[in-house]
Amino acid sequence: MASYRRFKPRIVRPIEDPRPAPLSSAVVDAVLRFHDVTVDQGGECTLLRLSDRRRHEPEVEAALGAQADRAGRVAILWNERESEIIRVLEAA
């Protein structure tokens, strides 16, 4: 006769999500307000960014707080004609 083993459930480990937390609206707002780098992309679109020098200014650091470093990796594709955001990009 075959012997049966008792069922023993496996330990379930939480899945580690490698993606960063979503970008906060405060960072997007700060890049729109304080950007100093503009690159024309054609078709009435402009890429807006914060330079390292601008990011370390007191008013920008006060607005961003701990997220100042993350704001340096964010670029916003801006539609000049409609005055609206097309896409928010973040470097890895």
N, C-alpha and C positions, 0 to 999 in steps of 0.2 A: 504494500500500500504506500502511496506517495504521501510524504509529509508536507504540510502546508506551513508557509511562514506567515506570520502575522503582518498585516499591512502597516508599513511605517512611512508616514508622509515625509517628503523631502522638505528641507528648510528653504523657504522662498526668500531670496534676497531682493531688495529693491533695485530697480533698474537705474543705473546712473545715466543721467541725461547729459551728453557732452555739450549741448547747446547753451549759450549764455542766456541770462534772463532777458526778457524783452526790453527794448530801449524805452526809457521813461520819456514822457512828454516834456519834462523840464529840460532834458538834454536837447531835444529837437528845438524847443523854444529858444534856448540859449544860442544854438548855432544860427538860427534865423536872426536873432537880435544882434549878436556880436561878431558875425562872420567878417573876415577881412581878406579872404582869398576867394576870388570869383574867376571861374574859367568858363568862357563861352563854349557851349557844346553844339551850337547851330540850331536852327529851327526854333528860335526864341527860347531856348533852354539854357540855363546857367547852373553850374555846379558850385555850391557854396560850402566853404570849410572854415575852420578856425586854424590859424597858424600856431606853432608852438609858442611864439613870442606873445601873441594875443591871449592864448589860453592861460598864461601865467600872470596876466595883469590882475590886480586886486579885485576889480569889479566883476570880472568873469569868474574868478575863483570863488567870490562870495555868492554868485548866482548858482554855480554848479556844485560847490562843496566837494564831496568825495567823488563825484562823477566827472571831475575835470579831465582826468586821463582818458576816460571813455569817450568824452566829447571830441578829443583830438583825433579819434579814429572814425568819426562820423562825417559823412558828406551828404548834402541834400541836393537833389536835382529839382530845380525850380523853374516853373513855366512863367516867363515874363509877361506874356500876353494875358493869361488868365489869373496871374498872381496867386498861384496855388502850387502845392508840393506835388511833384510827379512820383518821386520815390526817395526813400531814406536808405542810404547805404552805410554799412559798417564794415570796416576792415577787420579781418580775423586777428 
